Amino acid sequence: MDNKNNQPFIICPVCAGKGKTKFGLACPNCSGVGVGSFYHGRFFYWGPKLGRAMIELDHFRKKINNTINLIAFAIGFIGILALGLWVFIVGREANDLSVFFFWKLKHPLLFVFWLSLIAGMFVVYRISEDARKQHKIKPATYEERGKNFELPNNWEELKRAQGKYKIDVSGGFTPVAYDIIEQAYLLAAKLNHEFVTPLHLFFSALADNEVAAIFSRLNVPGQPFFEKIKEQISKIEQNNNKTVISKTAQEIFIEAYLDAYSLGQKKVSAKNLILPCLKYNNIIKEILLEYEVDKDKIYNVILWFIINEKQIDNYRRYKSMARFKPSTNMDRAYTSVATPILKQIGYDLTLAAKWGRLEYCVARDKEIGDIWQQFESGASGVILAGPTGVGKRTIVGGIAQLMVSEDVPAFLQDKRLVELDISRLISGATPAQAQGRLLAVIDEVARAGNIVLYINNIENIMGITSGSEESLDLSQVLAGAMERGNFYCISTTTDVSYVKYLENSALGNVLPKIDIKKPEGNQAIQMIESKIGAFEGRYKVYFSYNSIEEAVLMSEKYIHDKYLPEKAITILEQVAVRVGSTRGEHALVSKEDVAEIISSITNIPITKISEDEGKKLLNLEAEMHKRMIAQAEAVRLVSASLRRARTELREGNRPIANFLFLGPTGVGKTELAKTISEVYFGKEDYMIRVDMSEYQHPDSIAKMIGDSNGARGYLTEKVRKSPFSLVLLDEIEKAHPDILNIFLQVMDDGRLTDGQGQTIDFTNTIIIATSNIGAVFIQEEIFKGTDVAIIKHALINDHLKAFMRPELINRFDGVIVFEPLSLENVVDITRILLHKIEGLLKAKGIGLHIEEGGIRILAKAGFDPKYGARPLRRLLQEKIEDEIANKLLSGELKRRDTVIINDRAGIEIEKGVAI
């Protein structure tokens, strides 16, 4: 299923896997087996040779058996009634204790009872015989999984091998799964198909409720999918030969068994047949791809169902497997000693695992294997180091569960895993007393001989001392004990704490480090699936597989201050709360629901593009020109980048866009950046403005990205809190070259590491740098009528290189030259600014009327060829806004009045109608 069981099949060369000769007799070379596979020291094969008569006879036998069992049960029930009636009749009349020795008495009712007892024993015998014919799949032990087996490698050796090597997988199928195989055969025979193919098996499996539920979770429409498979079966060529189980079908049965074996299932169920069928039939695979379903998704959902089954059975399973695990501190050999101090300040994780109180550990086999390897290599302990939220404690819980079932290396069997609570260790104690307690615990653990110690956040014992002048760090006490190797210890810490406290300490030298990395892709999905059952039960909703996948992918892409699987679990719980409260019980959680939650948290538009938003994106240029005058090329290039970003047609490991705006002061470079922030991000507030003139010295890098002492950087902290934003690097040419080098990595990789070692994501930012380099040159060349492309070429090759390295210039998606503004441009800008004032007055119930002549007078007065439109805003404040403010304060201007800017740019008041 997960390709771990891709074992090579041994096919008999004589019968080509059919198990029969051309005369219908069992093949003498393979004894009728035909196909088989070696795995974990066993030879697996499919035994039954199905036929229509055999299947019908089997069905008839089952009906007869069910009838006999029903009759026997009825007789048994009648017998119990007869015994009760006898007790009621005879018990009232009897004056002695003879009624309590009824087996010595004779009575017709007792005869009926004895007859029913025999019938009941017969039923029990029949049920036990049926169970004996079937076998439960026995999972491989730790030793078996790591053992190299010397097995027969040809059919002659296999025939001479003892029967213990051979396992007929048909006995491990559930009645439902076996019935699917029989139904597939009958379907092939009915349609005159020579072989039972993967299509027949898959079609029959779709009738199973569990298989149907799997595809429902994958959002595959049931009936259309069913009809497509049916149509493909109808295309199989008919043949008058007797229908047989093909070699491919036998391989599917064996693979289904091995899947169940590797996944720890007791029986092969219908769901185990799905992926082997896909493996051997590309048509099924292609049909599912039409529904955006691949084998990885199917495997994850099947594993999800198995996880749910194991969690439901958690209590019973662990209780059954832990029957010989002592409920007390004593081992089975009664050789351990009491640990009273550890009992007070510790928590027995194996006891918690025995009663099913620990979280189910999923997809961490590699990390647990690394721990075993360190112990087997002679280490007495390990440190599990990884970010908060990656599941370090869950791994330790998984180890406790394995210790309960004794599925661990021999040296860890019959041992307890006990957590040492550091807070209890030091609570209410002086440093000297804390050291004494730790030494006592170490002594108890060493003498007990059956305890593995677990210390969570082991860095917390660093710096706890036993005195003032001649102090001794508790970590050194523990390190000394670990060096002597008297017991095993598993500890956890964060990767940051490891570097800061443990890397060069005595503990760090004694305990090897195992990195617990954040899970990705399928591994993260499988971990999260183990939590979904609790959410579904608590909030009465159902999760589609796509919603879980979306939570993993989108949280990893857009949320960078937390780690998987924790951040995706948090998102999914919020989704469950919202969907349950808005759509009611039994609602289906979709990927769109997850996108809405992540979008609301991050303010990033990641939901499906609506029709209105699509129109807006297509008309971005027009939207921007509502507040941005002229600079058509700049607006066009920026709009194209934003459309690519929103439709995800861009490299995901770079910022949305990197632009360099060149031009004289006051031509709209900053205004376009504000326009982008408002149009694409929704608000001007999403613009992070960095004044690069403040970073003219090389040591100012700490101000931008922070330092190792804990000081946060201005830029990195802003982007960390608002990853979806526009970063404006104002007057970039004024920054020191060392500062500019930082942006080489940002523009290329979309990542920047801050002073504390945290990686800050820039892939959802737009980076715009502005500069006045060559401003005079631009003005002169534009006045001469030189083409903008020629001006840009000269700027890049002659002017920019004096301030920036060529590799930094090449990182920009576009170097955009802003043309100097004309008087007509300034008139249009004046009109826009006056309309903003109109909006402010409208909120107060006051109108504004503007004469065209007044606009031109204001534009001409506020235009400066050297500073562009920059003086205009100050002019409007002084001549218009200040005057209106004075009239409001004096009471001359009131609600329903109209302010008139006349053609001389003067202000008049037209009084409103009195009420």
Secondary structure, DSSP 8 states (H G I E B T S, - for coil): --STT---EEE-TTTTTSSB-TTSSB-TTTTT--EEEEETTEEEE------HHHHHHHHHHHHHHHHHHHHHHHHHHHHHHHHHHHHHHHHHH--SGGGGGGGGS--HHHHHHHHHHHHHHHHHHHHHHHHHHS-------HHHHH-------SHHHHHHS-GGGEEEGGGGB-HHHHHHHHHHHHHHHHTT-SEE-HHHHHHHHTTSHHHHHHHHHTT--HHHHHHHHHHHHHTS---SS--EE-HHHHHHHHHHHHHHHHTT-SSB-GGGGHHHHHHT-HHHHHHHHHTT--HHHHHHHHHHHHHHHHHHTHHHHHHHHTTTS-SSS--TTS-----HHHHHHEEEHHHHHHTT-S----S-HHHHHHHHHHHHTT-SEEEEE--TTS-HHHHHHHHHHHHHTT-S-GGGTT-EEEEE-HHHHHTT--HHHHHHHHHHHHHHHHHH-SEEEEESSGGGGTT--S-STT---HHHHHHHHHHHTSSEEEEEE-HHHIIIIITTSHHHHHS-EEE-----HHHHHHHHHHHHHHHHHHH-EEE-HHHHHHHHHHHHHH--SS-TTHHHHHHHHHHHHHHHHHH-TTEEE-HHHHHHHHHHHH----S---HHHHHHHHTHHHHHHTT--S-HHHHHHHHHHHHHHHTT-S-TTS-SEEEEEE--TTSSHHHHHHHHIIIIISSGGGEEEEEGGG--SGGGHHHHHB-TTS-B-HHHHHHHH-SSEEEEEETGGGS-HHHHHHHHHHHHHSEEE-TTS-EEE-TTEEEEEEE-TTHHHHHHHHHHT--HHHHHHHIIIIIGGGTS-HHHHHH-SEEEE-----HHHHHHHHHHHHHHHHHHHHTTT-EEEE-HHHHHHHHHHH-BTTTBTHHHHHHHIIIIIHHHHHHHHHTSS-TT-EEEE-TTS-EEEE-----
